[in-house]
């Protein structure tokens, strides 16, 4: 029987990020949705977000974030064996954005594919990357979370216009001397009433035959999502800690999907996180960037000194589907 010997352990070797140049304060959002800066901050914690311009495509932002991650990891693009790109806002059904990114970076024809797990996409990609390294299918895997949600968000939708934003984050996953990516706890709840809580409003087939075609937009039932995420996801987070053999007292950083500061607060309370655990709050300046939110938040914590090399961090993300994933990682 032929066998492939993989690495005993896998870890994140480097993190990179790209934030679009255009900063959009709440003041630019409020008139179209009959709201106020105060209301937006109370509901979500968001003060500003970033929107991409025409040059800041899904591929371009991914390449920029990936170059930073590769430099931080000390890995040459030609050492990358696989590129996994998580997004819901690459508007070409095919080919995948990942293949273009792999080429632009100068990989040696790395395997490349996109995944669609909405806001949980990056954590799904981390799990897949770690398994590829341990299984022997790849030695270095580049995982990317990237979104241009401004393309598919209606500026007049009071439930979403102030929330979603753009950006990209990337991580290099490779061999580790110690266990540095814990077992993933993931799942989905596609039961009809859950499946529709966050979704693309229009079917492309309906758009194509409409008298006045419009870009399909995201919709979200915010109150229902808040209740589901605030309480159900705390249980998933604790399961991920348990599977990694880590207690809340041993945790240094908590990096949840940057969906809403009130959801983050509710999860922290339900988990009984000790005061010393540092919590990512990138949403305040970056908004909800879906698949990009975890790597963007993690990169900011590292850059600001809130997360140090060797720290133990819990990642958890959740979103449309409803899909979710969580794992414990060691900060590179």
N, C-alpha and C positions, 0 to 999 in steps of 0.2 A: 504494500500500500504506500502511495506517495503521501508525504506529510510536509507541511510548511511550519517551520519553527518561528513563532512570533516572540515578541518581547514579554518578559515577565510582568513588567509594569509600564504604564503610560502616564504622561503628565502634560500639562500645558507648559510650553517652553517660552512663549512670548505672546504678548497682546498688542494689537494695534487698533487705531480708530481713525475715522474721517468724519468731520462735522462740516456740513455745507457752510459756505461763507455768509449767506444771508441770515441774519438774526431777526426773528419776527416776534415782537412783544405782543402782549394781549391787546394792546390798544389798536393793533391792526386787524384784530379778529372780531372785536365786540360788536361793532355796528351791524354787521351782516347777520348776527345771531341775536340781536337785541339783548345783549348781556353787558357785563362790566368786568373790569380787571379783578375787583374784589370777589365777585361771584366765582370766577374761574379759579382763582387761587384757593378759595374755600372748598370748592368741589373737588379739585384735583391736585393742588399744590403747584401748578404750572405758572411760571412767570413769562418765560420766553420759549421759543422753539426755533428750529432751523428748517428752512425750505431750500431745496436744491434748485439751481438754475439749469438752463438747457445743457450746459457742458458737464454737469455733475450727474451723469447717468448712473444706473445701477452698476454697470461694469466699471466705470471710471472711479466711483467711490469705493468699490470693492478692491480694485487694484491699489489705490492709495492706502487703504487700511491694511491690506495684506503686506505691502512693502514695509510698513512700520512693524508689523508683527514678525515678519521674517528677520528684519534687522535686530529686533529685540531678542529673538531666539538665537541669532547667530547661524541661521540656516540659509543656504543658497537656494534660490528658486529651483535649480536643477535637482536638488535633493527632495523636492516635494513629489510624492508618489500619487497623491489624490487631493482633489479640491472639492469640498462639499459646500454649496452655497444655499443658505436658507433665505427665502424671500416670498412675498405674495404680490409684489409690485413690479416684477419684471414682466412687461406687457407682451412679450413674445411667447406664445405657447411653446414654440420650439424654434431654434435650438436653445439649449440651456445657457444661461449667463455664465455658469461656471466654466464652460469650455473656452469662452472668450477671455475670461480672467486668467485661466491657466496659460493661454497663449501669450497674453500681454505681459505676464510676469516673467516669461522665459523659462517655464518648466520644460522638462524633457518629455513632452507629450503625456503629462500626468492624466490619470483617470479623472473625470470631472462630471459632476451632475448637480442639479438643483433639487431641493426638497421644499415642500409646502406644508409647514406645520404652524403657520401664523406666528404669533408671538412666542411660541415655544420652540420655534425652529432652531435657534442657536443651540439650546440645550440638547435637542435631538441630535444635531450635528456633532456636538462634543461626544455624546455617547457612541455614535457610529464611528467617529474618528478613533476613539480609544480602543474600541473593539477591533478595528482594522489593524492597529499597531500591535495589539496583543495577539491577534490571530495570525499575523505574519503576512497579511495582504498588502501592507504598506509600512514603511518605517517613519515617514513624516507625512502628516495629513494637515492641510490648511483648511480650517473651517471658518466660514464667513456668515455674518448676519447683516443683511442690507435691505433698506427700504426707501422708496420714494412715495410715501403715502400721500403726499400733497397732490399727486396725480389722480388719486382715486378717492379723495375726500371732498365732499361738497362744502364750499365755504359758507353755505346758508343752513347747514344741518346743525342745529343747536346741540345735538348729542355727541357730535364727533369733531366739528370744525376746530375746536380749541384743543383737542387732545392729540391728534396724530401729526407726525413730523417725519423728517428724513435724516438719514445718516447710515454709516457702515462701521462695523467692528469685525475684527478677525483674530484668530488664535492659531498658533502652530502647535500641533499635538505630536509628540514623539516619545522615544524611549525615556524611561525614568528609573533611577536606582531604587526608588521607594514607591509605594502605592500613592499616586498623586491625583488620580481621578477615581472617585468612588463609584459603586454600582448605581446605575440610573434607576429611578422610580418614575415610570411614565405611564401614560394611558390616554384614553379619550372617552368622551360621552357624546355620541352622535344621536342620542334620542331626540326626536323631532323638536321638542320645545327647547332643548339645549342647543341643538345644531343651528337654530335660527337666531340665537342671541347676538352673534356677531357674524355678519355675512355681507357678501357683495349683493347690493340691492337688486340690480338688473341682470338678467340672464343675457349673455352676448347674443344669443339667437333672437331674443326680442329686440335688442338694440339694432341689429342689422336690418330688421324689417320695419322699424319705426319711421314715421313720417319725418320726425326731427330727431335723429340719433344723438344721444348724449353719452358721455363716458360713464360706465357703471361706477357707482360709489359705494363705499362702506357704510353700513348702518350698524348700530349697536343699541341694545336695550340695557342701558347703564345700570339701573337699579338691580336688575336680576344678575348681571355679571358681577356687580359689587358683592352681593350676598353669596354667590357661589365661590368666588375667589377668596373672599375674606376668611371663610371658615373651612371650606373643603381643602384649600391649598395648604393651610397650616398643617393638616394631617399628613399630606404628601411630603411636606418639608421634614416633618419629624420622622417619617418613614425613611427618607433619604439619609438622615443623620444616623438612624439605627442601623441601616444596612452598611454604612461606612464605619460603624463602630465608634462614632463620635458623639459626645454629649453636648448639650447646649452650652455647658460651661467651658468646653474645650474649643468652642467656635470663636474665631476672631472677627469674621466679616459675614454679613448677610447681604446677598446681592439678588434681590427679587426682580422680576420683570417690572420695568418702570411704567406701570399702568396707571397708578393713582396713589398719591401719598396716603390717603385714608385706608386703602387696601393694605398697603405696607404696614401701617400702624396696627391695623386689626390683626394681621398675621403675626406681628411681633408680640402682641399681647397674648394671643392664643398659644403661641409657642413658649411663652414665658422667657423670652430672651433676656439674659443678664445685661446690666447697664454697660459692661465693657465691650459688648459686641457692636462693631461699627456697621451702620446700615447705609446702603447706597441710596442717594437721593438725587440722582442725575436728572430725574424727570423735571425738576424745578427749572432747569435751563434748557433742557433738550426735548421736552415733551415725551410722548409715547412713540417710540420708533420701532415697535413690534419686534421683529427678529433681530434688530440691531441693538435693542435696549440693554441686554445683559452685557455684551462685550464693551459697549460704550460706557456703561456704568462702572464696569470693572477697571477699564483703562483709566477713567477719571480718578478712581480711588487710589490706584497705583501712582498716578502722576501727582496727586495731592498729598501723598504720604499716609493716607488712611489705611492702605493695604500694603504690607511689606512682604518681601520675599520670604517664603516659608509659612506665611499665615494660612490658617485653615478657613476656607470660605464655603458657604452654602449658596448654590445657584438654584433658582427655581423660576420657571416661566410657565405661562398659561395664556390661552387665548382661544380664537375661533376654532370650532370643531365639535365640542370643546376639547382641546388637546392640552396636555401638560407634561412637564418633565422636570426632574430635579436631581442634582448630584452634588457631592462634596468634592472640592478640588483644593489643591495646594497652590498658593499664589507663586508664580514663577519669579 
